[in-house]
Structures are given as structure tokens and as C-alpha cells.
Amino acid sequence: MGGVFRMAGKEHIPTPKIIHETKQVILKNFDLPQLQYDYNRFLFLVNKYHLRHGVEQKLGDLICDYCEILLKFIDDYPWENPNIDTSMKEVVEKFRIDSDEAKLNFVKYEASNQVPWRLNIIVTFSFDGVLHFLKQYMLLIHSFNPGEKLPNNPTDWERKSLCIELIKEHKKINGQAAFPRHKVIARIMESNGYSLPRKTYGDWVRQYKEGTVNHLIQDRKNGQ
């Protein structure tokens, strides 16, 4: 129990209880409102530009398709669920794929047509807002909440870097599909002052195959 001193003596006050918000709550209270704000601003600016200058039909269709993608994601994502699960990650991945396709279609149109510079800025800025949301989402789901146990033990990056280099050297000689046997690489690691348990090596090989071996934070299913 903490305490503060008053004129009449020491008054005890309760230690405040810290409530750790779930990732879904963080997403709903911070990242979603920002995405909705960016969309509403985009819609306002596009409509304002259209009323003043008009928008070519094909470009207008691309913008409308993009708006549909944003609205579908905002409507379909189960914001009221208490926690983020696999199905919700799939909804976000579909949003990423669809928004990337919309951006690619716009870039293709821009390459063969004259897009007014002001409208170009409005559309490009909106794409940047979606990209920011997706980056924040990935950071969020790969992070851990304050007060929680770390998702895995801190990585000894000197040890891991040496292991990665040994794997790369082995692949140069034996082909990209080949990985050194644990017994062989463990012996080399030991000669350099590092232990390499079989489980740790298996985790790193899996991360290498998945392309995440250099990530700072690994999924809980992956060790470091």
C-alpha cells in the first residue's frame, strides 16, 4: 500500500490497479478511428475536387472501387470481439491484398494517363494511410502487452548471427535447399563458445525457411 502525508498524519491510499488492454481494444480505440478519419477526409477531398473540376470516368471508377474495399473492411471486421483471432487476421490480410491491387491499378492508370497533381496527392495520401494502418496492425499483433510474459526469451544475436552465417555458407556449397545437420553445426558453434540446443536450431531453421529469421519479435509458436 502506498501513502501520502496530510496535516493530520499519514493517509493510506490504495495502489492503483493497472488494467492491461487487449490488442483488439488498442486496435479499436486507436488504429481504427485513425483509419476511419483518413477515409472520411479522403472522401471529403475527392468529392470536393470532383465538384470543382470533375474526374475522368475510368479514374472515378478506380477511386470508387478503392472506397468499396475500405468500407467493406471497416464493416466486415468484427470490432466487438474481445481478442484478435486467426479469422480476423485473415480479414486484414484480404484487406491488404485488395488495397494493394487497388493501388497497383491506380499506378497503372497514372502511368498511361495524365492525373491532375492535386487529385494524385489526395489518392496517394489515402494509400499511405492504409499502409500505415497495416504496419501498425502487424506491429500490434507481433508485440506483447505490458505486464505480460515476454513471448520468448531474449535472443543472443551474436550466437544467432553466427548460426545464420554458417547456414548460408553451407547452402553456397550444397544448394539452397540444404541445411547443415544439427550435430555438425553445433560442433562449430561450440568451438566458437556457443551452445546450440537441437530445439533452438530447429526453430531457427523454420524461421529461415519462413523468411523471419532476422525479425526482432517472433510469433509465440517460434522460439529464438
Phi and psi in degrees as GROMACS dihedral restraints (atoms count N, CA, C in turn):
[ dihedral_restraints ]
;  ai    aj    ak    al  type     phi  dphi    fc
    3     4     5     6     1   -89.3    20    10
    4     5     6     7     1   177.7    20    10
    6     7     8     9     1  -157.1    20    10
    7     8     9    10     1   156.6    20    10
    9    10    11    12     1  -130.5    20    10
   10    11    12    13     1   152.2    20    10
   12    13    14    15     1   -96.0    20    10
   13    14    15    16     1   129.2    20    10
   15    16    17    18     1  -111.3    20    10
   16    17    18    19     1   176.4    20    10
   18    19    20    21     1   -61.4    20    10
   19    20    21    22     1   -32.5    20    10
   21    22    23    24     1   -87.9    20    10
   22    23    24    25     1    -2.7    20    10
   24    25    26    27     1   134.2    20    10
   25    26    27    28     1  -165.6    20    10
   27    28    29    30     1   -85.4    20    10
   28    29    30    31     1   129.3    20    10
   30    31    32    33     1  -110.3    20    10
   31    32    33    34     1   123.1    20    10
   33    34    35    36     1   -82.6    20    10
   34    35    36    37     1   135.1    20    10
   36    37    38    39     1  -124.2    20    10
   37    38    39    40     1   147.7    20    10
   39    40    41    42     1   -69.5    20    10
   40    41    42    43     1   146.0    20    10
   42    43    44    45     1   -69.2    20    10
   43    44    45    46     1   126.6    20    10
   45    46    47    48     1   -63.0    20    10
   46    47    48    49     1   140.4    20    10
   48    49    50    51     1   -86.4    20    10
   49    50    51    52     1   125.0    20    10
   51    52    53    54     1   -88.9    20    10
   52    53    54    55     1   123.4    20    10
   54    55    56    57     1  -101.4    20    10
   55    56    57    58     1   119.6    20    10
   57    58    59    60     1   -89.5    20    10
   58    59    60    61     1   115.6    20    10
   60    61    62    63     1   -72.8    20    10
   61    62    63    64     1   146.0    20    10
   63    64    65    66     1   -73.2    20    10
   64    65    66    67     1   164.1    20    10
   66    67    68    69     1   -63.2    20    10
   67    68    69    70     1   -34.9    20    10
   69    70    71    72     1   -63.6    20    10
   70    71    72    73     1   -40.2    20    10
   72    73    74    75     1   -65.6    20    10
   73    74    75    76     1   -42.3    20    10
   75    76    77    78     1   -61.2    20    10
   76    77    78    79     1   -44.4    20    10
   78    79    80    81     1   -61.3    20    10
   79    80    81    82     1   -44.7    20    10
   81    82    83    84     1   -69.1    20    10
   82    83    84    85     1   -37.1    20    10
   84    85    86    87     1   -87.1    20    10
   85    86    87    88     1   -20.8    20    10
   87    88    89    90     1  -122.0    20    10
   88    89    90    91     1   -58.1    20    10
   90    91    92    93     1   -73.8    20    10
   91    92    93    94     1   -40.1    20    10
   93    94    95    96     1   -64.3    20    10
   94    95    96    97     1   -49.5    20    10
   96    97    98    99     1   -56.1    20    10
   97    98    99   100     1   -36.6    20    10
   99   100   101   102     1   -66.2    20    10
  100   101   102   103     1   -42.0    20    10
  102   103   104   105     1   -63.5    20    10
  103   104   105   106     1   -42.8    20    10
  105   106   107   108     1   -65.8    20    10
  106   107   108   109     1   -39.2    20    10
  108   109   110   111     1   -63.5    20    10
  109   110   111   112     1   -45.1    20    10
  111   112   113   114     1   -60.8    20    10
  112   113   114   115     1   -40.4    20    10
  114   115   116   117     1   -66.8    20    10
  115   116   117   118     1   -45.5    20    10
  117   118   119   120     1   -62.0    20    10
  118   119   120   121     1   -39.3    20    10
  120   121   122   123     1   -66.4    20    10
  121   122   123   124     1   -41.5    20    10
  123   124   125   126     1   -60.3    20    10
  124   125   126   127     1   -45.7    20    10
  126   127   128   129     1   -62.5    20    10
  127   128   129   130     1   -43.0    20    10
  129   130   131   132     1   -62.1    20    10
  130   131   132   133     1   -46.3    20    10
  132   133   134   135     1   -68.9    20    10
  133   134   135   136     1   -38.9    20    10
  135   136   137   138     1   -65.4    20    10
  136   137   138   139     1   -45.8    20    10
  138   139   140   141     1   -64.1    20    10
  139   140   141   142     1   -38.9    20    10
  141   142   143   144     1   -62.6    20    10
  142   143   144   145     1   -43.6    20    10
  144   145   146   147     1   -65.4    20    10
  145   146   147   148     1   -42.2    20    10
  147   148   149   150     1   -62.1    20    10
  148   149   150   151     1   -41.1    20    10
  150   151   152   153     1   -66.0    20    10
  151   152   153   154     1   -32.6    20    10
  153   154   155   156     1   -86.4    20    10
  154   155   156   157     1   -40.0    20    10
  156   157   158   159     1  -123.2    20    10
  157   158   159   160     1   -17.3    20    10
  159   160   161   162     1    80.5    20    10
  160   161   162   163     1   158.8    20    10
  162   163   164   165     1  -134.2    20    10
  163   164   165   166     1   130.9    20    10
  165   166   167   168     1   -56.0    20    10
  166   167   168   169     1   144.1    20    10
  168   169   170   171     1   -56.5    20    10
  169   170   171   172     1   -49.1    20    10
  171   172   173   174     1   -63.1    20    10
  172   173   174   175     1   -43.1    20    10
  174   175   176   177     1   -65.9    20    10
  175   176   177   178     1   -38.8    20    10
  177   178   179   180     1   -62.2    20    10
  178   179   180   181     1   -38.3    20    10
  180   181   182   183     1   -64.3    20    10
  181   182   183   184     1   -40.5    20    10
  183   184   185   186     1   -63.3    20    10
  184   185   186   187     1   -41.8    20    10
  186   187   188   189     1   -65.6    20    10
  187   188   189   190     1   -41.3    20    10
  189   190   191   192     1   -64.4    20    10
  190   191   192   193     1   -40.6    20    10
  192   193   194   195     1   -61.1    20    10
  193   194   195   196     1   -40.7    20    10
  195   196   197   198     1   -64.7    20    10
  196   197   198   199     1   -41.4    20    10
  198   199   200   201     1   -62.4    20    10
  199   200   201   202     1   -39.5    20    10
  201   202   203   204     1   -61.3    20    10
  202   203   204   205     1   -39.0    20    10
  204   205   206   207     1   -63.1    20    10
  205   206   207   208     1   -45.9    20    10
  207   208   209   210     1   -63.3    20    10
  208   209   210   211     1   -46.5    20    10
  210   211   212   213     1   -65.2    20    10
  211   212   213   214     1   -39.5    20    10
  213   214   215   216     1   -62.5    20    10
  214   215   216   217     1   -42.1    20    10
  216   217   218   219     1   -64.7    20    10
  217   218   219   220     1   -47.5    20    10
  219   220   221   222     1   -61.6    20    10
  220   221   222   223     1   -36.1    20    10
  222   223   224   225     1   -77.5    20    10
  223   224   225   226     1   -37.4    20    10
  225   226   227   228     1   -82.1    20    10
  226   227   228   229     1   -28.7    20    10
  228   229   230   231     1   -68.7    20    10
  229   230   231   232     1   127.4    20    10
  231   232   233   234     1   -76.6    20    10
  232   233   234   235     1    79.5    20    10
  234   235   236   237     1   -65.0    20    10
  235   236   237   238     1   -23.6    20    10
  237   238   239   240     1   -82.1    20    10
  238   239   240   241     1   -10.9    20    10
  240   241   242   243     1   -64.0    20    10
  241   242   243   244     1   142.4    20    10
  243   244   245   246     1   -71.3    20    10
  244   245   246   247     1   -29.4    20    10
  246   247   248   249     1  -137.1    20    10
  247   248   249   250     1   157.9    20    10
  249   250   251   252     1   -82.4    20    10
  250   251   252   253     1   125.7    20    10
  252   253   254   255     1  -119.6    20    10
  253   254   255   256     1  -177.3    20    10
  255   256   257   258     1   -61.5    20    10
  256   257   258   259     1   -41.8    20    10
  258   259   260   261     1   -62.7    20    10
  259   260   261   262     1   -33.9    20    10
  261   262   263   264     1   -72.4    20    10
  262   263   264   265     1   -35.5    20    10
  264   265   266   267     1   -63.4    20    10
  265   266   267   268     1   -35.0    20    10
  267   268   269   270     1   -66.7    20    10
  268   269   270   271     1   -35.9    20    10
  270   271   272   273     1   -63.4    20    10
  271   272   273   274     1   -41.6    20    10
  273   274   275   276     1   -67.8    20    10
  274   275   276   277     1   -39.3    20    10
  276   277   278   279     1   -64.1    20    10
  277   278   279   280     1   -39.7    20    10
  279   280   281   282     1   -63.2    20    10
  280   281   282   283     1   -39.3    20    10
  282   283   284   285     1   -62.5    20    10
  283   284   285   286     1   -42.0    20    10
  285   286   287   288     1   -62.2    20    10
  286   287   288   289     1   -46.7    20    10
  288   289   290   291     1   -62.6    20    10
  289   290   291   292     1   -46.5    20    10
  291   292   293   294     1   -65.9    20    10
  292   293   294   295     1   -41.3    20    10
  294   295   296   297     1   -70.3    20    10
  295   296   297   298     1   -34.8    20    10
  297   298   299   300     1   -63.3    20    10
  298   299   300   301     1   -40.1    20    10
  300   301   302   303     1   -66.1    20    10
  301   302   303   304     1   -41.4    20    10
  303   304   305   306     1   -62.2    20    10
  304   305   306   307     1   -41.1    20    10
  306   307   308   309     1   -65.7    20    10
  307   308   309   310     1   -41.4    20    10
  309   310   311   312     1   -62.3    20    10
  310   311   312   313     1   -41.5    20    10
  312   313   314   315     1   -63.4    20    10
  313   314   315   316     1   -38.0    20    10
  315   316   317   318     1   -67.1    20    10
  316   317   318   319     1   -43.0    20    10
  318   319   320   321     1   -62.0    20    10
  319   320   321   322     1   -40.8    20    10
  321   322   323   324     1   -62.7    20    10
  322   323   324   325     1   -43.2    20    10
  324   325   326   327     1   -63.5    20    10
  325   326   327   328     1   -44.3    20    10
  327   328   329   330     1   -61.8    20    10
  328   329   330   331     1   -33.7    20    10
  330   331   332   333     1   -68.6    20    10
  331   332   333   334     1   -25.1    20    10
  333   334   335   336     1  -116.1    20    10
  334   335   336   337     1     2.4    20    10
  336   337   338   339     1  -138.8    20    10
  337   338   339   340     1   158.6    20    10
  339   340   341   342     1   -88.6    20    10
  340   341   342   343     1   106.0    20    10
  342   343   344   345     1   -93.0    20    10
  343   344   345   346     1   125.0    20    10
  345   346   347   348     1   -53.1    20    10
  346   347   348   349     1   136.5    20    10
  348   349   350   351     1   -60.2    20    10
  349   350   351   352     1   -37.9    20    10
  351   352   353   354     1   -67.0    20    10
  352   353   354   355     1   -43.1    20    10
  354   355   356   357     1   -67.1    20    10
  355   356   357   358     1   -36.2    20    10
  357   358   359   360     1   -59.4    20    10
  358   359   360   361     1   -43.3    20    10
  360   361   362   363     1   -63.0    20    10
  361   362   363   364     1   -42.9    20    10
  363   364   365   366     1   -61.0    20    10
  364   365   366   367     1   -47.6    20    10
  366   367   368   369     1   -68.3    20    10
  367   368   369   370     1   -45.6    20    10
  369   370   371   372     1   -61.9    20    10
  370   371   372   373     1   -39.8    20    10
  372   373   374   375     1   -63.2    20    10
  373   374   375   376     1   -36.5    20    10
  375   376   377   378     1   -67.5    20    10
  376   377   378   379     1   -41.7    20    10
  378   379   380   381     1   -59.8    20    10
  379   380   381   382     1   -38.8    20    10
  381   382   383   384     1   -64.1    20    10
  382   383   384   385     1   -35.8    20    10
  384   385   386   387     1   -65.0    20    10
  385   386   387   388     1   -40.8    20    10
  387   388   389   390     1   -65.5    20    10
  388   389   390   391     1   -43.0    20    10
  390   391   392   393     1   -60.4    20    10
  391   392   393   394     1   -40.2    20    10
  393   394   395   396     1   -62.5    20    10
  394   395   396   397     1   -43.9    20    10
  396   397   398   399     1   -59.9    20    10
  397   398   399   400     1   -45.5    20    10
  399   400   401   402     1   -65.2    20    10
  400   401   402   403     1   -37.9    20    10
  402   403   404   405     1   -65.8    20    10
  403   404   405   406     1   -43.1    20    10
  405   406   407   408     1   -63.9    20    10
  406   407   408   409     1   -37.4    20    10
  408   409   410   411     1   -63.1    20    10
  409   410   411   412     1   -45.3    20    10
  411   412   413   414     1   -65.8    20    10
  412   413   414   415     1   -39.7    20    10
  414   415   416   417     1   -62.4    20    10
  415   416   417   418     1   -39.0    20    10
  417   418   419   420     1   -67.0    20    10
  418   419   420   421     1   -49.4    20    10
  420   421   422   423     1   -72.3    20    10
  421   422   423   424     1   -17.7    20    10
  423   424   425   426     1  -100.1    20    10
  424   425   426   427     1     8.1    20    10
  426   427   428   429     1  -100.7    20    10
  427   428   429   430     1  -177.7    20    10
  429   430   431   432     1  -132.1    20    10
  430   431   432   433     1   149.8    20    10
  432   433   434   435     1   -76.0    20    10
  433   434   435   436     1   148.0    20    10
  435   436   437   438     1   -55.0    20    10
  436   437   438   439     1   136.1    20    10
  438   439   440   441     1    91.5    20    10
  439   440   441   442     1   -15.9    20    10
  441   442   443   444     1   -81.3    20    10
  442   443   444   445     1   158.9    20    10
  444   445   446   447     1   -67.8    20    10
  445   446   447   448     1   139.0    20    10
  447   448   449   450     1   -53.9    20    10
  448   449   450   451     1   141.9    20    10
  450   451   452   453     1   -61.7    20    10
  451   452   453   454     1   -22.4    20    10
  453   454   455   456     1  -163.4    20    10
  454   455   456   457     1   169.9    20    10
  456   457   458   459     1   -68.9    20    10
  457   458   459   460     1   148.9    20    10
  459   460   461   462     1   -56.7    20    10
  460   461   462   463     1   139.6    20    10
  462   463   464   465     1   -80.5    20    10
  463   464   465   466     1   135.2    20    10
  465   466   467   468     1   -84.2    20    10
  466   467   468   469     1    96.3    20    10
  468   469   470   471     1   -70.2    20    10
  469   470   471   472     1   -27.2    20    10
  471   472   473   474     1   -65.3    20    10
  472   473   474   475     1   -43.9    20    10
  474   475   476   477     1   -64.8    20    10
  475   476   477   478     1   -45.6    20    10
  477   478   479   480     1   -66.3    20    10
  478   479   480   481     1   -40.1    20    10
  480   481   482   483     1   -62.6    20    10
  481   482   483   484     1   -40.3    20    10
  483   484   485   486     1   -63.2    20    10
  484   485   486   487     1   -44.1    20    10
  486   487   488   489     1   -60.1    20    10
  487   488   489   490     1   -43.9    20    10
  489   490   491   492     1   -62.4    20    10
  490   491   492   493     1   -42.2    20    10
  492   493   494   495     1   -64.3    20    10
  493   494   495   496     1   -38.7    20    10
  495   496   497   498     1   -65.6    20    10
  496   497   498   499     1   -38.6    20    10
  498   499   500   501     1   -63.4    20    10
  499   500   501   502     1   -44.4    20    10
  501   502   503   504     1   -62.8    20    10
  502   503   504   505     1   -42.0    20    10
  504   505   506   507     1   -63.8    20    10
  505   506   507   508     1   -39.7    20    10
  507   508   509   510     1   -62.9    20    10
  508   509   510   511     1   -39.7    20    10
  510   511   512   513     1   -69.2    20    10
  511   512   513   514     1   -34.9    20    10
  513   514   515   516     1   -59.7    20    10
  514   515   516   517     1   -35.4    20    10
  516   517   518   519     1   -87.6    20    10
  517   518   519   520     1   -39.0    20    10
  519   520   521   522     1  -109.5    20    10
  520   521   522   523     1    -0.5    20    10
  522   523   524   525     1   104.3    20    10
  523   524   525   526     1   155.2    20    10
  525   526   527   528     1   -67.9    20    10
  526   527   528   529     1   -20.5    20    10
  528   529   530   531     1   -84.6    20    10
  529   530   531   532     1    -9.2    20    10
  531   532   533   534     1   -92.0    20    10
  532   533   534   535     1   142.8    20    10
  534   535   536   537     1  -127.5    20    10
  535   536   537   538     1   141.9    20    10
  537   538   539   540     1   -65.9    20    10
  538   539   540   541     1   147.4    20    10
  540   541   542   543     1   -65.9    20    10
  541   542   543   544     1   149.7    20    10
  543   544   545   546     1   -57.9    20    10
  544   545   546   547     1   -43.1    20    10
  546   547   548   549     1   -59.8    20    10
  547   548   549   550     1   -40.0    20    10
  549   550   551   552     1   -69.8    20    10
  550   551   552   553     1   -50.2    20    10
  552   553   554   555     1   -71.3    20    10
  553   554   555   556     1   -30.8    20    10
  555   556   557   558     1   -64.7    20    10
  556   557   558   559     1   -36.5    20    10
  558   559   560   561     1   -65.3    20    10
  559   560   561   562     1   -43.1    20    10
  561   562   563   564     1   -65.9    20    10
  562   563   564   565     1   -42.9    20    10
  564   565   566   567     1   -60.7    20    10
  565   566   567   568     1   -41.7    20    10
  567   568   569   570     1   -63.2    20    10
  568   569   570   571     1   -37.6    20    10
  570   571   572   573     1   -66.6    20    10
  571   572   573   574     1   -18.9    20    10
  573   574   575   576     1  -100.6    20    10
  574   575   576   577     1     9.7    20    10
  576   577   578   579     1    90.4    20    10
  577   578   579   580     1    15.6    20    10
  579   580   581   582     1  -122.6    20    10
  580   581   582   583     1   139.9    20    10
  582   583   584   585     1   -90.4    20    10
  583   584   585   586     1   153.2    20    10
  585   586   587   588     1  -142.4    20    10
  586   587   588   589     1    87.3    20    10
  588   589   590   591     1   -58.2    20    10
  589   590   591   592     1   151.3    20    10
  591   592   593   594     1   -59.0    20    10
  592   593   594   595     1   -40.5    20    10
  594   595   596   597     1   -64.3    20    10
  595   596   597   598     1   -42.9    20    10
  597   598   599   600     1   -62.0    20    10
  598   599   600   601     1   -43.4    20    10
  600   601   602   603     1   -63.3    20    10
  601   602   603   604     1   -41.0    20    10
  603   604   605   606     1   -61.7    20    10
  604   605   606   607     1   -40.1    20    10
  606   607   608   609     1   -63.0    20    10
  607   608   609   610     1   -44.7    20    10
  609   610   611   612     1   -68.0    20    10
  610   611   612   613     1   -36.7    20    10
  612   613   614   615     1   -63.1    20    10
  613   614   615   616     1   -43.0    20    10
  615   616   617   618     1   -63.0    20    10
  616   617   618   619     1   -43.1    20    10
  618   619   620   621     1   -63.5    20    10
  619   620   621   622     1   -38.2    20    10
  621   622   623   624     1   -60.9    20    10
  622   623   624   625     1   -44.3    20    10
  624   625   626   627     1   -65.8    20    10
  625   626   627   628     1   -34.8    20    10
  627   628   629   630     1   -83.4    20    10
  628   629   630   631     1    -9.2    20    10
  630   631   632   633     1    80.1    20    10
  631   632   633   634     1    18.5    20    10
  633   634   635   636     1  -114.1    20    10
  634   635   636   637     1    11.1    20    10
  636   637   638   639     1   -61.7    20    10
  637   638   639   640     1   -26.0    20    10
  639   640   641   642     1   -98.1    20    10
  640   641   642   643     1     6.1    20    10
  642   643   644   645     1   -68.8    20    10
  643   644   645   646     1   141.1    20    10
  645   646   647   648     1   -68.7    20    10
  646   647   648   649     1   -42.5    20    10
  648   649   650   651     1  -114.5    20    10
  649   650   651   652     1   127.9    20    10
  651   652   653   654     1  -102.4    20    10
  652   653   654   655     1   155.4    20    10
  654   655   656   657     1   -59.1    20    10
  655   656   657   658     1   155.5    20    10
  657   658   659   660     1   -59.1    20    10
  658   659   660   661     1   -28.6    20    10
  660   661   662   663     1   -72.1    20    10
  661   662   663   664     1   -16.7    20    10
  663   664   665   666     1  -105.6    20    10
  664   665   666   667     1   133.7    20    10
  666   667   668   669     1   -85.8    20    10
  667   668   669   670     1   174.5    20    10
